[in-house]
Amino acid sequence: MLKHDLLVAFIFFKSELYRVSIVYIMIKKGIKIMIKNWFKIDVFLMLLCMMLSLPVALSAVAPNTVVATINVGVTPAGIALTPDNLFAYVANNNNYSIPSGDSISVLNLVNNTLEQTIIDQDFNEPYTVTINAQGTKAYVTNSNSTTISIIDIATNKIIGTINGFNGPSGMVITPDGRRAYVNNYGASQSVPSGKATTVNVVDLTTDKIIGDPLEVGLAPAALAITPDGEFVYVINYVDGDIDTGTVSIIKTSDNSVEMNAIQGLTGPFAIAITPDGQRAYVTNFGSNNFAPIGTTISVIDLNSNTIVDTINLAIQPSGIAISPDGLFAYATNYNTLYAGQNFSDLTAGQGTVNIIDIATNTVLPPTIAVGQSPDSVAISSDGTYAYISNYTSNTVSVIALQSFYIVAQGSQMQNVFLTQRDIINRLTWSVSGPSLPISYSLYRDAALTDLVALIPATEPLEFLDHNREPNKTYTYYLIGTNNVGTTSVPVVVTVAGSF
């Protein structure tokens, strides 16, 4: 009875946006040939080399590119993801007052489609969505009302209402999940939009406001809580003029407020705090009447509570979010202006997203084109995707992010035989990040046409390239691919000849 062959081949399987890399190896025993009377090669090696020399089609996408666009409701604003990254909830602000336009779009993030639209009579210009850490409830701020609506995520039904606000437009939850802080932008006749000055504290075990409103600066536009839950930073729009915006700081242990702890902002719109709690990034949108036009992001040191850097961006920086590893910030540029006189002919230009290197506070390429009037940003907890709500386009853009980083090096060694020597280029690498590669591709050319090897991540992160020429420098290009098909930029590895 013949011995069974052991199969080895590379198969890439795609299911929706998820890719599974399954590795086999085809080894055929028994047939060997002699080359130059000294080196034995199995036939399977020859066949494998032939396979690797052919073009290989991988289901992969370059990082920092838009991979999907999802239709949602009318003028989408805030967006939040469930902790398992399976669904997103988008607040459709319905700026045009279309009947039944005040709604929440539920997005299926496995296949990037609209799963459901939630409509409720209590929705009134929904503006933000906040999801608790357990992923069981979504809290919707009704910015033209006095309420927050509570959605049961299991059923997508409204299960409660918290009342007593004045134009709620943002909400953060303490790490223990027991309390929330809600900023009031104003919505009543006595305190209209942009004239409120308070933050409410909510007991989430009873869904009731507790205590008196906390006095903060004028027109609190957004807020963020430090990772340890000790402080809430509230950005105050004031009047949108140059340097009039402020930050109020709430100490959560006793709810004391430092009113205008930080000054010098210009129409602040959104705030994001780094995972280590060291810095905050604030987008300076400028005036809602678009004079002045904001173009910067302010970087705040949370130890000294001072602005330590200003990053030049594009027209009207709007939403901002920071990657889970704390390495990058992603900021949207709203770029929507009045083309006519007396605030007429509102016109949206090309919406974009910029990438900021947190370590250096510099803007990195590429500039990512998204929909019109990009508003908010949400990043998946595994760092693989960013989701952008496009206010004028009525869409959500899905951006594939690079969620891992490769460090590689090369060296040369040799095996000496009686009549020959085998010069070997040895490549090794390490990888870090929230979503690691499941396979690696190694090329000899920058055009990525000369494939040397495909290495599964389950194997040692090493490749030996045999029979190299002496005194010659070799250059390799290493690319990783994670489980959702996002590739890294090529990592260049140079091996200088030393024999």
N, C-alpha and C positions, 0 to 999 in steps of 0.2 A: 504494500500500500504506500502510495507516494506521500511524502510529508507535505503538510499544508504550508502555503506561503504566508508569511507575515506581511500584512498590508500597511504601507505608509504613504500618505499623500496629503495635500493641503486642500481642505474644502472650506469655503466661506459661505455660511448660510445666513440669509437675511429674512427676518420676520418683522414686518412693519419697520420701525426705526431701530429695532434691536438686532444686533448681529452676534452670532455665536461662532467662535472660531474652533473648529474641531480638527484635531491633528491626527493623521495616520502616516505610517511610513511603509513604503513598499520595499521589502527586502526579499530577494530571490537567492536562495542558497544554491551552492553547488557549482555554478559556472564561473570560472575564473580564467583570465587571460594574462599573459606575461607581456609587459611593456618594458623595453630596453633591458630585459633580462634581470630586472631588479624590483620592479614595483608591481604589485598585484592589485587589480581593481575588479570588484564585483560588477557584473553586468548591470545590476540595479543602480549603481552609482552613475554609470553612463546614461541610463535612461532618466535618472533624476536630474542630471545636468541638462539634458535636452528639455525636460519639462520646465526647468527654471529659466531657460533661455527664451521661452515663449512669452508673449505678453500675458500678463495676469490682470484680470478685471476684479477689483476689490470694491465692495460696497462701502465706500468711505467718503467723508467730506472733510474739506479743509477747515481748520479752526477759525472762529470769528467770522463765520459766514451765515447768512440767513438760509435756513433749511426748510422753512415752512411759513405760510401766512394763513391765519385762521380768521374767518369772518365772525364778528361778534355783534353787539348791539350798537345803539346810537351813542356816539362820543364816549368811548370807554376811557375810564380814568384809572382808578386803583386796581391792582391785581395781586392776588395772594395764592400760594401753592400749598397743597396739603403736604404734611411731613413725609409721606411716602412718594411724593413727586408724581402721583398718578393723575391728579386733577388740579386745575387752576380755576379760581373764581374771579370774575372780572366785573367791576361795577360800571354799568352803563349809565353815565350821568345824564343823558337825554337833554342836552343843552338846547335842543330845538322844540322841546315840549310836545313831542309826538305822542299821541295816545298809546298807552301801554308800553311806552319807550323806556320808562324807569324800570330797569331790570338787572338781573345778574346772569351773565353767561357762564355756564359750567363747561370747561374744556377738558376733553380726554387727551392727556399728554402722552399716552402710548402711541396713538395714531394721529395726534394733532388735529382733532376735529371738534366741532361744537357738539357737546353731549346733550345739553339741555339749557333752556332759557327759563329762569325763575321770574315770575311776575307776581307782585303782591300789591294790594291797594295801599299798604303803608310805605312802600318805597317812594321816596321823594328826592329826586336828584341824588341817587346813591353815588358816593364819591370814593370811599376806600373800603377794602375788605381786610379783616384781620382774622387769622385762623389760630385757634389755641394749639398748644404743643401736642395734645393728644390727637389732633386732627378730627375732633368730633363736632366742633361748632365753628361757624363762620359769622363774624360780627360785621354788619354793614352799616356804615355811617350815612344817614340821610341828611345831606348837607343843606337842604332847603326846609328843614323841619326841626323837630325837637327830639328825635328818636334815633335809636340804633335797633335794627332788626337782627334777630338771631336765627340762623339757618342750621338745622340738623343735617350734617353732612351725609349721614347714612341714608336719609330719605329725600334730602333737598327740599324739605318743608320748613316754613317759618314756624318756630316753636316758642317764640317769645319776643317781647319788645321792652327795651329800656327807655324810659322817658325822663325828660327834665333837662335836656341840653338846649343849646342855641346855635344851630348851624354846625353840628358836629362834622369834623372833616379829617379826623385822624384818631387812631387808637393804638396803644401799646399795652401789652400784658406783662406783668411781673413774672420772673422765672418760676415762682412757685404756683403760678396760675390762679392765684386767689384775687388779685386786684387788677384793674385796668385804669389807664389814664387817657382821657379824651379831651382833645382841644376843640374849643368853640370858636368858629370864625365869624359867627353872626348870621341871623336869618329872620329875626323878628322885626316888627315895625319900629319898636323902640331902640333895638340894637341891630341894625341891618348888616348885611354882608360886609366884612372887612372892618367892623367897628367893635367886635367883641374883644374881651381881654381876660378870658378865664379858661381854666382846665378843670374838669370834673374827675373825681375819683369814684370808681365803681367797684362794688363788692360782687365778684363774679359767682360767689356761692349763692347769692340771693338775687342777682341781677338788679340791684338797686344802687342808686347814687348815694354815697355816704359823705357826710360832712358838708361844709360850705364850699362853694367854688373857690379854687385857688387863683389868685390874681397874678397874671403874667403880663407880658408886653402886648401892644396893640396888634390885633389881627394875627393870632397864632395860626400859622399855616400848616405846620407839621410837627411831629415830635418823634424822639427815639429814646430807647432805654438802654443803659449800659448792660453788658453781658452779666454782670454780677447783680443787677437789679437795684443798685444803690441810688442811681440818679436818672432823672428824666430830663432830657434836653429839648426845650421847646423853641423853635425858630419863629420869630415874630416879623411878619411882612411889613408892618407899620404902614408906609405909604408907597413903597416901591422905589423911592428916590435913592440917590447914590449915598451909600454908607449910613442910611437911617435904620436899617434892619438890625434887630438885636436877638440875643439868645437869653432865655430865662432858664434857670436850673432848679429843678425840684428835687429835694432830698427825700427819698421815699420813706425813710424811717420815721420822720415826723411831719412830712409834707410841707416843710418850710421852703420858701421860694427866694432865690436870689434873682431879683426882678430883671435887670439888664446887665447880667454878668459879663456878657460879651457883646461888643458893639462893632459897627463897621461893615455890615452886610448890605447888599443891594437887592431888595425884593427877594428874600430867601424863599425857596419853593420846597425843597426836600432836604432831608438830612439822613446820613447813614453813618453808623459807628463801626469801627473795625472790630473783628472778633476778639482781639486782645484788649479792647477797651481803652486803647491809648489815644486814638485820634477820631475826630468826626469830620466828615466831608459834607459841605453845604453848597447846594447849587444856588447861584445868584441869577434868578430869572429876570430881574428888573421889574419895571412897572407893568401892571396888567393893561395899561393903556399904551404900552410899548414905547414909552419915552420917560426915562432912559431904557435902553435895551441892555439887559445883562449879558455878559459873555464870560463869566469866570466861576470858578469854584473856590471857596475858602476852606483851608485846612486848619482845624482847631486842635491844639494840644490839650487833651482832657486832664492832664496833670496840673497845668498852669492856667487852663481855661483862657488861652490867648490864641489869636489867629497867627499861625507861624508860617503860612505859605499861601500864595494865590496862584491858581492854575488857570491859564488862558485857554478857553475852549472855543465854542462857536456861538451862534445866536440863540439866546434864551436857554441856557442849561436848565433842565427840568427835573426829571427823575434821576435817582442814583441808587446803586446797590453795590455791595462789596462781595467778592467771591468768598466762599466758605473758608478757604485757606488764608484769606487776608492779604493776598498778593496783588490783587487788581480791583479797581473800581470801574464800574460801567455807568456812564452818564449819557442821558439823552439830550439832544438839542432840538427844542420845539420849533424854532424857525418859522413862526407864523406872525405876519405883520399886516397892518392896514395899508392897502395900496391906494385908497382914496382919502380925501380930506374929511375932517370931522369924524374920525373913527368909522370910516365906511370901507367897503370892499375888503373885508378880511381875507387874506390870501396865505395859504400854507405853501411853504417851499419844501425842498427836500429835507425830510427828517433824517437825522443821523445819530449814531452812538459812538462815543469816544471811549477808549480804554486808557486808564491811568495806572501807571506803575506806582504802587503804594510806597515802595522803598525809596523812590527818587522823586515822587510827585511830578513825573513827566508824562506827557501824552504819547502813547505808543501807536504805531500803525497796526492795522488799517483803520480808517474811518469807515464805519459800517452803515450803509444806506438801509433805512427801514421805511415805514409808512410815513404819512404826513402827520405833523404835530405829535411826535412821540412823547408820551406823558410819563408813565411810570415804568419801573424796571423790577422784575423779580427773578432771582437766580435759584435754581434747584439746589437742594441741600447737598447733592453729590457734586455740584460744580460743573455739570455737563452741559446745561442749557441756560440761556437767559431769555426771558419773555418780556416783550415790549408792547405796551398798549398804545395804539396810534389813534389819538383823539379825533382827528379829522377824517382819517381813512376808514374808521370803524373796523379796525382789524387788530390782531395781535401778531407780531413778528416773533419767530422762534430762531434764536441764534445758537449755533453749536459752539461751545467754548472749549478751549484747550484745558483739560482738567488734570494734566500730568506734565512732568518736566523731566527730561532725560539729561543725564551727565555721562558722557562717554570719553574713553581714552583708548589709545592704541599703542602697542609696543611690538617689537620684533624679536623672534627667537629662532633657533635652528636645531634640527636633528641631523647628526652626522652619521652616515653609513660608510661602509667600506669603500665604495666607489662613487657615492653621490652624497649630497646634502640637501635637506629639505628646509628652505627658508619659509618661516611661518609668520604671517601678520596676525597678531592676537588682539581682538577688540573686546573690551569689557565695558559694561555700563550699569548705572543704577538709575532708579526712577522714584519720584515722589509725587504726591498729589492725592486728591480725594477720589478720583476714578482712574485707576491704573490701566495700562494697556493689557490686552489679552494676546497680542502678537506684535512682532517687529518685522519690518522689511529693511533689508540692507542692499544698497545700490553702489555701483562703481562710478556713476556719473550724476552730475547736477540735474540733468534732464529727467532723471529717474526712469530710464529705459533699460539699463543694464542691471537686472536683478541678480544679486549674488545668492541671497538666501532669505527664507522666511523662517523666523524663529518663534515658536510659541512661548508665551510668558511663563508657562509651567516648567520650562527648561532653564538651566543656568544662563544668566544674561552674559553670554560669551559667544564669540565666533572665531574659529581658526581658519585662516585662508592660507592653504598650503601651496608649495612650489612657486613662491614669488621670486622675482629676479633680484640679484644682489645690487646694492648701492642704488636703489631706486626708491623714490618717494611715492606712496600710494595714498589716495584720498577716497574715503567712503562716505555714504550718506545714509544715516539711520533714521527710520520713521517708526513711531509707535501708533497703534490703532486700539482704541478702547472698545468697550462692549456695545456702544451705540454708534460705532463707526467713525468717530471723530479722530482724525490723524493729527500728529504733531507736525510742526515745521521740521524740515530735515536737520538733523544734528550732524555737523561735519566733523569727521574724525580723520586726522592725518597721521600716517605712519611713515616715519623717515627710515630709509635703509641704513642698517648699522652693521651689515656683514658684507 
